[in-house]
Amino acid sequence: MFYLRNFKNFAEAELDLDQPVTLLIGPNGSGKSNLIEAVELLSFLAGGHRLHEVTDIGREGAMEVRGGLEACARLGVDEFTLGIQAEVVLPGTVLPTPVQYEITVRVRPEPRIVGEFLKQTGRNLAIFEIQPQESDTPSADNQVQYDNNDRGGKKPIESIAADRSALSQYPRFALRNKQLPETLALIDVLLARLDPPSVIDPIPKLMRGFARRTETQLARNGYNISPVLLDLWMEKPVATRDSVGKLQRQMVHRREVLQRLLKRIAQLPDEPFAAFDFIRTKKSGDVMFAFKSGARGETIDARLVSDGTLRALAILTALEISAAGSRLVLEELDNGVHPSRVPVLAEALFECAERNRLHVLATTHNPATMNALREEQLNSVILVVSGGKDGTARLIRLRELPGYVDFIERGRLGDLVTRRIYQQHLAAGYEDGRQAEIEGWVNSLP
């Protein structure tokens, strides 16, 4: 369970990211993008990046967030907290180990980490925990206490840099831990669990050019979609006799992936595509993908493909090629896709996530996408509701909305959200009012 406190427009929130699909819905400005930034930032900081590497958009920092690090704290607050509660499976074990990791960053007057701990459920002592500053003029360093797994005595305290996570510095300061290898193994598994998600936010104008043949890892903005598709399309040479069976299975898988991509993408434009094709430069071998038209046999290269189709192609490709267990973030996944074609993308999202055992965090404010969801898919929907009394946003799982059954019986989800019917269900006294209506109806019966 991912959680946060005092981050941007959220006072507090929890988000279960272990589901195949978590679909955040809400109007523009409600805070959906803030949640994505929080998830990315926890991974970034836990991995050991320094606070000054977080910058505003366009400042070319190692991580860019809107407004920079200072804007991450909620209005009127000087610090924010990010954390995770998870069950990790250690090497050589079967049963999961429950752990909790949390980091608190103060953004003013100078950015620094002011709180951080790693705890294992069932243990009295934290694996490590940053100690509170005892002076009004704090040191440039933090003091961290850790469990050295030695009986009796006071636990060791060491000085560490205050602009990097203690989690990333643990191998340096916890040298007196008598179970250091076991603890390092736990931290390694946790860091793997906190690996940054693959964020896919395609920019169509960048997808229309040639790209280097060797760039086969799909980029965030999708600029290299052509070599990624070519890598799926090309047959790989067989190196040894022992590898024949494995490579044959890989080729079958690659062909199936391309067929699924083509089948789905062909449903988006008015003129269905029949096959992929590729255009290569003679000197450099750079590549641009194209479609062959099923109607006239023409070649339609990437420069002539619509923005919506290009975005959908990048998103569908990411869903198909991501390894099992991968975490994907798809912001406004349906942007630019015609409402009549949105069901194709929505169905692919859930089908690929289940089949490939992915964990996908997606956002939308498109009524067509919400209307396309089937009954069982509504379990994945979380409302991002802003405008509380204190101006903060909150998360509400759709099925936990007061009077959910009455709500969903009033129409399709997208139509209900557009009309803001859910606000009636969130109003104070809604359930009491409904109960009074039911009692009045019962009393009116002869």
C-alpha positions in Angstrom: 0.0 0.0 0.0 1.5 3.3 -1.1 0.6 6.3 1.1 1.3 10.0 1.4 0.7 12.9 3.7 0.7 16.7 2.9 1.7 16.2 -0.7 0.5 18.9 -3.0 -3.3 19.0 -2.7 -3.6 15.9 -0.6 -3.6 16.0 3.2 -3.4 12.2 3.2 -4.1 9.3 0.8 -3.6 5.6 0.3 -3.3 3.8 -3.0 -3.1 0.0 -3.5 -0.7 -0.3 -6.5 -0.6 -4.1 -6.4 -3.8 -4.6 -8.4 -3.6 -5.4 -12.2 -5.2 -2.0 -12.9 -5.8 1.0 -10.8 -7.8 3.6 -12.7 -7.9 7.1 -11.3 -10.9 9.2 -12.6 -11.6 12.8 -11.9 -11.7 16.2 -13.6 -8.7 18.2 -14.7 -7.0 19.7 -11.7 -8.4 17.2 -9.2 -4.9 15.8 -8.4 -4.5 12.7 -10.5 -1.1 13.8 -11.8 0.0 14.7 -8.3 -0.5 11.1 -7.3 1.7 9.9 -10.2 4.4 12.4 -9.2 4.3 11.1 -5.6 4.7 7.5 -6.7 7.7 8.4 -8.9 9.2 10.6 -6.2 9.2 7.9 -3.6 11.1 5.6 -5.9 13.5 8.4 -6.8 14.3 9.4 -3.3 14.5 5.9 -1.9 17.0 5.0 -4.6 19.5 7.5 -3.3 19.1 10.6 -5.5 19.8 13.9 -3.8 17.1 16.4 -3.1 18.6 19.1 -5.3 18.2 16.7 -8.3 14.4 17.3 -8.1 13.6 20.3 -10.2 10.7 22.1 -11.9 9.6 21.1 -15.3 12.0 22.2 -18.0 15.0 22.7 -15.6 16.6 19.4 -16.8 16.8 17.8 -13.3 17.2 14.1 -12.8 13.5 14.2 -11.9 11.2 17.0 -12.9 7.9 17.7 -11.0 5.6 20.6 -11.5 6.8 23.5 -9.3 9.9 21.7 -8.1 10.5 20.1 -4.7 9.2 23.1 -2.8 5.8 22.8 -4.4 5.5 19.2 -3.3 4.5 20.3 0.3 0.8 21.1 0.7 -0.1 24.7 0.9 0.7 26.1 4.3 2.9 23.1 5.3 6.7 22.9 5.1 7.1 19.1 4.7 5.6 16.1 3.1 5.7 12.3 3.7 5.8 9.4 1.3 5.7 5.7 2.3 4.8 2.2 1.5 3.6 -0.9 3.4 4.5 -4.0 1.5 5.1 -7.8 1.8 8.4 -8.8 0.3 9.7 -12.3 -0.3 13.4 -12.7 0.7 15.8 -14.9 -1.1 15.6 -18.5 0.0 12.2 -18.0 1.7 8.6 -18.7 0.7 6.5 -16.7 3.2 6.3 -12.9 2.7 7.9 -10.5 5.2 5.7 -7.4 6.0 7.7 -4.1 6.0 7.0 -0.4 6.2 9.2 2.3 4.7 8.6 6.0 5.1 10.5 9.2 4.3 9.6 12.8 5.3 11.1 15.8 3.4 11.1 19.4 4.7 11.2 21.8 1.8 11.7 25.1 3.7 13.9 26.9 4.6 16.4 24.5 3.1 15.4 21.1 1.7 16.4 18.2 3.9 15.1 14.8 5.0 13.7 15.2 8.5 12.2 11.7 9.1 12.8 8.2 7.7 12.4 4.7 8.9 12.3 1.1 7.9 10.3 -1.3 10.1 9.5 -5.0 9.9 6.2 -6.1 11.3 6.6 -8.1 14.5 9.9 -6.5 15.5 9.9 -4.0 18.4 12.8 -2.0 17.0 13.0 -0.3 13.7 15.7 -1.6 11.3 16.7 2.0 11.2 15.2 5.4 12.0 16.3 9.0 11.7 16.4 10.7 15.1 14.7 14.1 15.8 16.9 17.1 15.8 17.5 18.3 19.4 18.6 21.8 18.6 17.0 24.8 16.9 20.1 25.0 14.8 20.2 21.6 13.2 23.4 20.0 11.9 24.0 19.5 8.2 23.8 15.8 8.8 21.1 13.5 10.2 21.5 11.1 13.1 20.2 7.6 12.3 19.8 4.8 14.9 19.8 1.3 13.7 19.3 -2.2 15.1 22.6 -4.0 15.3 20.9 -7.3 16.4 23.0 -7.4 19.5 21.4 -8.1 22.9 21.3 -5.3 25.4 22.9 -2.0 25.3 22.0 1.2 23.4 21.6 0.8 19.7 24.3 2.5 17.5 23.7 6.0 16.1 25.6 7.3 13.1 25.8 10.5 11.1 24.6 10.5 7.5 23.9 13.0 4.8 20.5 14.7 5.2 19.9 15.2 1.4 19.9 11.5 0.6 17.7 8.6 1.9 19.1 6.6 4.8 17.8 3.6 3.0 20.4 4.1 0.2 23.2 4.8 2.8 22.5 1.8 5.0 25.4 -0.3 3.7 27.8 2.4 4.8 26.5 3.2 8.3 25.3 -0.1 9.6 28.6 -1.9 9.7 28.0 -3.1 13.3 24.9 -5.0 12.4 25.5 -8.6 13.2 22.9 -9.7 10.6 24.1 -7.2 8.0 23.9 -9.7 5.0 20.3 -10.6 5.9 19.3 -6.9 6.3 20.9 -5.9 3.0 19.0 -8.7 1.3 15.8 -7.3 2.7 16.7 -3.8 1.5 17.6 -5.0 -1.9 14.2 -6.7 -2.3 12.4 -3.5 -1.1 14.4 -1.4 -3.5 13.4 -3.7 -6.3 9.8 -3.3 -5.2 10.4 0.5 -5.3 11.9 0.4 -8.8 10.6 3.4 -10.7 7.5 2.6 -12.8 7.6 2.8 -16.5 5.7 6.0 -17.3 4.3 6.1 -20.8 3.2 9.6 -22.0 3.6 9.5 -25.8 4.2 12.7 -27.7 2.9 12.0 -31.3 5.1 14.6 -33.1 8.2 12.9 -31.8 7.0 9.5 -33.0 6.8 10.5 -36.6 10.5 10.6 -37.3 13.3 8.1 -38.0 14.9 6.6 -34.9 18.1 4.5 -34.4 17.7 0.9 -35.0 19.3 -0.1 -31.7 16.9 1.9 -29.5 14.6 -0.9 -28.6 13.5 0.1 -25.1 10.3 2.1 -25.4 10.9 5.6 -24.2 8.5 7.6 -22.0 7.6 9.9 -24.9 7.4 7.0 -27.4 9.8 8.7 -29.9 11.5 5.3 -30.6 8.3 3.3 -31.3 9.6 2.4 -34.8 12.7 0.4 -33.7 10.7 -1.2 -30.9 8.2 -2.5 -33.4 10.9 -3.5 -35.9 12.6 -5.5 -33.1 9.3 -7.4 -32.7 8.9 -7.8 -36.5 12.4 -9.1 -37.3 13.3 -12.7 -37.0 16.3 -13.4 -34.7 19.2 -15.6 -35.9 19.6 -18.9 -34.2 22.9 -19.0 -32.4 23.2 -22.6 -31.1 21.3 -25.8 -31.5 20.3 -25.7 -27.8 18.7 -22.4 -28.3 16.5 -23.3 -31.2 13.4 -24.3 -29.1 13.6 -21.2 -27.0 14.1 -18.9 -29.9 11.2 -20.5 -31.8 8.9 -19.9 -28.8 10.1 -16.2 -28.7 9.3 -15.8 -32.4 5.8 -17.2 -31.9 5.3 -14.8 -29.0 6.6 -11.9 -31.1 4.3 -12.7 -33.9 1.4 -13.0 -31.6 2.2 -9.6 -30.0 2.3 -8.0 -33.5 -1.0 -9.6 -34.5 -2.7 -8.4 -31.3 -1.3 -4.9 -31.8 -2.4 -4.8 -35.5 -5.8 -6.2 -34.7 -6.5 -3.5 -32.1 -4.9 -0.6 -33.8 -6.8 -1.4 -37.0 -10.0 -0.7 -35.2 -9.1 2.9 -34.5 -8.9 4.7 -37.9 -11.6 4.7 -40.5 -9.5 2.7 -42.9 -8.2 -0.5 -41.3 -4.5 -1.3 -41.5 -3.5 -4.7 -42.8 0.2 -5.1 -41.8 3.2 -3.3 -40.4 5.9 -2.1 -42.7 9.2 -0.4 -42.2 11.3 2.3 -44.0 15.0 2.4 -43.4 17.7 4.9 -44.4 20.5 3.5 -46.5 23.5 5.0 -44.6 22.6 4.9 -40.9 19.9 2.2 -41.0 17.5 4.4 -39.0 14.0 3.2 -39.2 10.4 4.5 -39.4 7.4 2.3 -39.1 4.5 2.3 -41.6 1.2 0.6 -42.1 0.0 -1.2 -45.2 -3.5 -0.2 -46.1 -5.9 -3.1 -46.4 -8.2 -1.4 -48.9 -5.8 0.0 -51.5 -2.5 -1.7 -50.6 -0.8 1.7 -50.0 2.0 2.3 -47.5 1.1 4.9 -44.8 4.2 5.9 -42.9 4.3 7.3 -39.4 4.2 10.9 -40.6 0.7 10.4 -41.9 -0.8 8.6 -38.9 -3.1 10.6 -36.6 -2.0 11.7 -33.1 -4.6 9.5 -31.4 -3.5 6.4 -33.3 0.1 7.0 -32.5 -0.6 7.5 -28.8 -2.7 4.4 -28.7 0.0 2.4 -30.5 2.6 3.4 -28.0 0.4 2.5 -25.0 -0.7 -0.8 -26.5 2.9 -1.7 -27.3 4.0 -0.9 -23.7 1.2 -3.1 -22.4 2.2 -6.0 -24.6 6.0 -6.0 -24.2 6.4 -5.2 -20.5 7.7 -8.1 -18.5 5.6 -9.9 -15.9 5.4 -8.0 -12.7 6.2 -4.6 -14.3 4.7 -1.4 -13.1 3.3 1.0 -15.7 1.9 4.5 -15.4 -0.4 5.7 -18.2 -1.5 9.3 -17.8 -4.6 10.2 -19.7 -4.4 6.9 -21.6 -7.2 7.8 -24.0 -6.1 11.3 -25.0 -6.7 12.0 -28.7 -8.7 8.7 -29.3 -12.2 9.2 -30.8 -14.9 8.3 -28.2 -16.3 5.6 -30.5 -12.9 3.8 -30.5 -12.1 4.2 -26.7 -13.7 0.8 -25.8 -10.9 -0.9 -27.8 -8.2 0.8 -25.7 -10.1 0.3 -22.4 -10.5 -3.4 -23.0 -6.9 -3.8 -24.0 -5.8 -2.2 -20.8 -7.5 -4.7 -18.6 -6.8 -7.7 -20.8 -3.1 -7.1 -21.1 -2.7 -6.3 -17.4 -4.3 -9.6 -16.5 -2.5 -11.7 -19.1 0.9 -10.2 -18.6 0.5 -9.9 -14.7 1.2 -6.2 -14.8 0.5 -3.5 -12.3 -0.9 -0.5 -14.2 -1.8 2.9 -12.8 -3.8 4.8 -15.3 -5.7 8.1 -15.3 -8.6 9.4 -17.3 -11.3 12.1 -17.3 -12.8 10.9 -20.5 -16.5 9.9 -20.1 -16.3 7.6 -23.1 -13.6 5.5 -21.3 -15.7 5.3 -18.1 -18.8 4.4 -20.0 -16.8 1.5 -21.7 -16.0 -0.2 -18.4 -17.7 -3.5 -17.6 -19.3 -4.2 -14.2 -16.3 -6.1 -12.9 -13.8 -3.5 -14.1 -15.5 -0.9 -11.9 -13.6 -2.5 -9.0 -10.4 -0.9 -10.3 -11.9 2.7 -10.3 -10.9 5.3 -7.7 -12.5 8.7 -7.6 -10.1 11.7 -7.1 -12.3 14.3 -5.4 -11.1 17.8 -4.8 -12.6 20.9 -3.1 -13.1 19.7 0.5 -13.6 22.2 3.3 -9.8 22.7 3.6 -9.3 22.6 -0.1 -7.6 19.2 -0.1 -8.3 16.3 -2.4 -9.2 12.7 -1.3 -9.4 9.3 -2.9 -12.6 7.2 -2.8 -12.8 3.7 -4.2 -15.9 3.8 -6.4 -17.5 0.8 -4.7 -17.1 2.5 -1.3 -19.1 5.5 -2.5 -22.0 6.1 -0.2 -25.1 4.6 -1.9 -23.0 3.0 -4.6 -25.7 0.6 -5.8 -28.2 3.5 -6.2 -25.5 5.6 -7.9 -24.5 3.0 -10.5 -28.1 2.2 -11.3 -28.7 5.8 -12.4 -26.7 5.4 -15.6 -23.3 4.8 -17.1 -20.3 5.8 -15.0 -19.0 8.5 -17.5 -22.4 10.1 -17.8 -22.8 10.2 -14.0 -19.3 11.6 -13.4 -19.9 14.3 -16.1 -23.1 15.3 -14.3 -21.2 15.2 -11.0 -23.9 12.9 -9.5 -21.3 11.5 -7.2 -21.2 14.8 -5.3 -24.7 14.2 -4.1 -23.6 10.9 -2.6 -20.7 12.6 -0.9 -22.8 15.3 0.6 -23.2 15.4 4.4 -26.3 13.5 5.5 -26.8 11.7 2.2 -27.2 8.2 3.8 -29.5 9.6 6.6 -31.6 11.2 3.9 -31.8 8.0 1.9 -32.8 6.1 5.0 -35.6 8.7 5.7 -36.8 8.3 2.1 -37.0 4.5 2.5 -38.8 4.7 5.8 -41.3 7.2 4.4 -42.0 4.9 1.5 -42.4 1.9 3.8 -44.8 3.9 6.0 -46.9 4.9 3.0 -47.6 1.3 2.1 -51.2 0.2 2.9 
